[in-house]
Amino acid sequence: MTTKACVVVGNPKPRSRTLTVATTLVEHVLDPGTYDLTVIDLADHIDEIFTWPSETLGELNALVADSDLVVFASPTYKATYTGLLKAFLDRYPANGLAGVVAIPVLTIADGTHSMAPTHNVAPLLAELGAIVPGRGFAFVSAHMDRLDEIVEAAASEYRANIARVAALAPATAAVAS
């Protein structure tokens, strides 16, 4: 079975460093050849983000909700994520991301906002029913020259947390049936 992975980037600037950080994280969390990756760069959908209903955004929301792993990424704006990402996530009902493993990522200017993905994005994802496998990932944009090294450290923690949860599955199967 191929894992369905997705990256959703809420940077108003298309093809941003935030997108690079998010896709690199997926590449470090999942083994090559085991997943299909879909990238949703919300900068490409700015004209429709506030259109209700929108067939295109409805399809994108469904694709994300049907994914196994989703990285939600944004640059830090005013110590939190962009309105672009918020508008996309506002399209989901309660539990609209149930069963999706979701990793919140924010690119930040410096370490003063390092808790922003954990305090601002992760609770929203949990409210939507997603499984957040640890604290959010804050990446200092000035460290792009160390991208693989820094992302690997974060990915290692996510892989370990996901494995711990997966190890519980046999013990919970009887309860679920």
C-alpha positions, -999 to 999 in steps of 0.1 A, spaced: 0 0 0 13 34 -9 11 62 17 -8 93 6 13 123 17 4 159 12 20 193 18 -2 224 22 16 256 21 0 289 32 27 313 21 13 340 -2 45 339 -21 45 310 -46 72 283 -45 86 297 -13 113 285 11 84 274 33 74 249 6 109 237 4 111 231 41 78 212 41 86 189 12 120 182 26 104 172 59 81 147 41 112 133 23 129 127 57 99 113 75 88 88 49 110 62 31 116 69 -6 93 49 -29 66 43 -2 45 74 -8 28 96 -33 32 133 -26 8 160 -35 18 196 -30 -9 223 -25 7 257 -28 -22 279 -16 -5 309 -34 -18 293 -66 -54 295 -52 -56 330 -37 -83 341 -61 -106 313 -49 -97 310 -12 -127 331 -1 -151 317 -27 -179 296 -11 -185 271 -25 -154 265 -47 -152 232 -66 -114 234 -68 -109 241 -31 -135 215 -22 -115 189 -42 -83 201 -25 -99 198 9 -111 163 1 -77 153 -11 -60 165 21 -87 148 43 -80 115 25 -43 117 30 -23 96 55 3 123 63 -1 160 58 25 188 65 7 221 70 33 249 66 33 286 68 57 315 73 52 332 107 31 363 104 25 383 137 37 353 157 13 329 141 4 314 107 -10 332 76 -47 340 70 -42 320 37 -37 288 57 -64 297 82 -89 303 54 -81 269 39 -85 251 72 -117 270 80 -133 250 52 -133 218 73 -160 209 97 -153 195 132 -133 163 128 -128 170 91 -93 158 93 -100 127 115 -74 100 110 -49 123 92 -14 125 108 -7 162 106 26 180 112 25 218 117 55 237 103 63 274 105 93 291 90 105 318 114 129 347 114 145 337 147 140 315 177 116 339 195 87 322 176 99 286 181 67 276 200 43 291 175 36 259 155 29 240 187 8 267 203 -10 281 173 -12 255 145 -12 222 164 -44 230 185 -63 239 153 -53 206 136 -63 186 167 -96 204 168 -102 193 133 -95 157 144 -60 153 131 -33 133 149 -4 156 157 27 134 164 46 158 186 54 194 189 53 216 158 84 222 138 98 258 137 125 263 110 146 294 111 147 307 75 183 319 78 194 282 82 185 271 47 221 261 43 216 235 70 181 224 58 187 186 56 205 184 90 178 204 109 149 187 91 164 152 98 165 160 135 128 169 135 119 140 112 137 115 136 114 127 164 83 124 143 92 89 130 98 78 166 65 92 178 46 77 149 62 43 156 52 45 193 16 51 184 17 24 158 30 -1 184 -2 5 204 -24 -7 176 -24 -44 185 -33 -36 221 -63 -14 210 -76 -36 182 -98 -57 205 -114 -25 219 -121 -11 185 -140 -42 172 
